């Protein structure tokens, strides 16, 4: 699952870079591993926000409810529906 996640993160980062090509501050996407989920973090101007959560076993993408937990409801999957994001999140 980590290989698929790494590929998906690269696609997200490329999409963000393409949308923000003229922007003076870069946006960086990072991964933080938790017990059940990968937390995908969007760093902009040295401030972190949760981009989304990804289930470690299924690859399901979940919107953030808070810094520590995902919201209910699956928004997509990194394998079957990888393009369910925008430059701001899920």
Secondary structure in CASP SS format (residue, H / E / C, confidence):
PFRMAT SS
TARGET T0000
AUTHOR 0000-0000-0000
METHOD secondary structure of the structure
MODEL  1
X C 1.00
X H 1.00
X H 1.00
X H 1.00
X H 1.00
X H 1.00
X H 1.00
X H 1.00
X H 1.00
X H 1.00
X H 1.00
X H 1.00
X H 1.00
X H 1.00
X H 1.00
X H 1.00
X H 1.00
X H 1.00
X H 1.00
X C 1.00
X C 1.00
X C 1.00
X C 1.00
X C 1.00
X C 1.00
X C 1.00
X E 1.00
X E 1.00
X E 1.00
X E 1.00
X E 1.00
X E 1.00
X E 1.00
X C 1.00
X C 1.00
X C 1.00
X E 1.00
X E 1.00
X E 1.00
X E 1.00
X E 1.00
X E 1.00
X E 1.00
X E 1.00
X C 1.00
X C 1.00
X E 1.00
X E 1.00
X E 1.00
X E 1.00
X E 1.00
X E 1.00
X E 1.00
X E 1.00
X E 1.00
X C 1.00
X C 1.00
X C 1.00
X C 1.00
X E 1.00
X E 1.00
X E 1.00
X E 1.00
X E 1.00
X C 1.00
X C 1.00
X C 1.00
X C 1.00
X C 1.00
X E 1.00
X E 1.00
X E 1.00
X E 1.00
X E 1.00
X E 1.00
X E 1.00
X E 1.00
X C 1.00
X C 1.00
X C 1.00
X E 1.00
X C 1.00
X C 1.00
X C 1.00
X C 1.00
X E 1.00
X C 1.00
X C 1.00
X E 1.00
X C 1.00
END
